[in-house]
Amino acid sequence: MPFFKKKRASKEQAAENSPHPLLVIAPQLAEIFVRDATRTLRIIDDLERINNYNAENLRKYLVQVHGMKTVLASIGEMGRSEYALRLERAAHEKNMGFIKNETPKFLADLRNLIAQLTPLDVNETGVVVSEKDYEELREKLVLIKDSCATYDRKTAKETLLELRQRAWSPGIKSQLAEMNEHLLSGDFIKVCAIADKLNTEENFKLI
C-alpha cells in the first residue's frame, strides 16, 4: 500500500490554503523517514524514561539527533532539521537544561510528522476493515509471538510483512512498523511485548 494517495482537488486546495499544509514527498523517502524516525523515537524515549544522561547515554542521544538532522533535511524539513541541530549542539556542550526542556517538544513534533507521513486512515481511503480482518490480526500476532519464542525469525518476518501490506488504522500500522524494527535488530522480546500489547487492546478501531 503506497504511503500517499492523491487527494481530490478540493482537498489539495484546502491544503494549499492551510497554515500547516500536508507534506508531500516521494513514497520511498516517506518510508525511510518513518522507519528512521520511529527508531529515533524509541531510543530517545528510553533515555527520557530512565532520565540518566551519563556519558554513554549522552553519546547515544547525540547520534540520534544528528541522524534526525540529516533525515529531516532529506525530506525538505529544514526548520525541524535546524531544531535537531540545536539539540545536537546542546549534547556536544552537555547543556542538560536545554536537552531536558526541549527534547519532549522535539519528540512530540516528530510524532506528528510521522503520523502525517503514515498511510491515510482506512476510513479516509474508503477501505473497510471487517471483524474478520481484526480476528485474523489477532491470530497472526499470536503466530508472530510464538515464532519469536522459538527464534523462528523467518516465519515472524513473513507473517509481519503480510500484516503490514494490509490496510489498518495509522495506530496499528505504527505498532506493526515498530515490531518490524525490533525484529530486524533481533530483539524478539520487544517484538513479543508489542504483539501482546496490541493483542490486548479492547478495540483495535480506536488505535
Secondary structure, 3 states (H helix, E strand, C coil): CCCCCCCCHHHHHHHHHCCCCCCCCCHHHHHHHHHHHHHHHHHHHHHHHHCCCCHHHHHHHHHHHHHHHHHHHHCCCHHHHHHHHHHHHHHHCCCHHHHHHHHHHHHHHHHHHHHHCCCCCHHHHCCCCCHHHHHHHHHHHHHHHHHHHCCCHHHHHHHHHHHHCCCCCHHHHHHHHHHHHHHHCCCHHHHHHHHHHHHCCCCHHHC
